[in-house]
Amino acid sequence: MKGFLIFVGIVAVAGYLFWAKPWEPKRYDNTPQGQQAKRIDKRVEQAKAFRPQPDTWEGRDYVKPTGNKKDIRSYGFGEREDAEKEIEALYAAGAKEVAYIHVQRTARMGTYPEGLYVTLPEDKTKRKALIAYAQKWKYPPKECNQKYIYCSLNPEEWNPDTAETSFMGTD
């Protein structure tokens, strides 16, 4: 019995260490900027994990000319050429990935995304350049060791400053 209790104790401690990972630095702090970065990362991860297909659209692919005059798209940065310049500037600053998120299609409005996210690199100088570039966005990010920065393109849609409620508004 004593050996079994020791075994259970070791398994419990190992499980806790595997879950808590106290040796790794915390990604987010408790500041408002840290919590905002946590909400953005969660939102992007949910969109990337959406199945049957990801709910994202790579930026360069989205702004490519389609040749279809009836293909109406909202780019979030003005005309298609302006959005193309914005995306290329983000890649030039060191972005690993630039993609539109939660792209919706309707007969009346055409194709429009909720926002644009940028996957930040590990290199601190590139991260700093991307965060400095994004200071002109509606919700300018701060460096919080986050994975992504986010540009809200539609004010009626989700934004990182509002907390999301749980299923059907229950908390």
BELNORDA-V969306 format. One record per run of one state. SS is the DSSP state (H for helix, E for strand, - for the rest). FROM is the first residue (numbers start at 1). TO is the last residue. Records with the same first field share a line. If there is no record, write none. Layout:
SS=FROM-TO + FROM-TO
This chain:
-=1-1 + 21-31 + 50-55 + 64-72 + 75-79 + 93-96 + 107-109 + 120-123 + 137-147 + 153-166 + 170-171
H=2-20 + 32-49 + 59-63 + 80-92 + 124-136 + 167-169
E=56-58 + 73-74 + 97-106 + 110-119 + 148-152
